Amino acid sequence: QNWLLSSSNHRAAQHERIARSTQLVQLLYEEECPARGPCTPTAPARLRSEAARAYVELEQDLESEHIDLSHAHLEGVVLRKVDLQGVDLREAALDEANLRQSDLSGTDLAYASLVDADLTNADLLNASLIRADLSRADLTGVRFGEAAMNGARLDGATLRNADLSDIRQLRSVSLTGATYNQQTDFPKGFDPKAAGMELKAHPKDAAAD
């Protein structure tokens, strides 16, 4: 009898957590769509930051096989040092998001928009960045591993100390105006200047030497 009561309480707790998860994720999709112009998120960035972090952590606790935030409004959110491994962020709006030191290994960011996002020292190992827009993003110290980057845009991005050495499709990436330093690792035979990139020293580079 005690076992049945415990099992019933566990199921009730699970249902409550699932309902909470659904409530949280709804905040990330509510939007206002004027007759003219793009749709914009209804909730402020602070609330969406809290909701996204709590939703991902809750889904991880529930051991969900698929954490889906595709097409979500994540513009300007602060998700520093968050475990986002394997999260589905296809076509998500992450412009000006703060993802510093977050783990996005294996994350699906295909067609996502990360314009002006800060991914300093983030892990993008084996992520999918197919046709993602990372224009002007800060990618300082990012490890890409074998990330899929076919058709991605990194125009004007900062790639200081980034490791791109295992990217096979780097020649298909738009890199016009992107900056790099002597510590940026490229695939063997890749010519960053021919790709339109600019070698740019940084005060911290001299300190590192």
Secondary structure, DSSP 8 states (H G I E B T S, - for coil): -HHHHHHHHHHHHHHHHHHHHHHHHHTTT-EE--SSS--EESS-HHHHHHHHHHHHHHHHHTT-S--B-TT-B-TT-B-TT-B-TT-B-TT-B-TT-B-TT-B-TT-B-TT-B-TT-B-TT-B-TT-B-TT-B-TT-B-TT-B-TT-B-TT-B-TT-B-TT-B-TT-TTGGGSB-TT-EE-TT-B--TT--TTTTT-EE---HHHHHH-
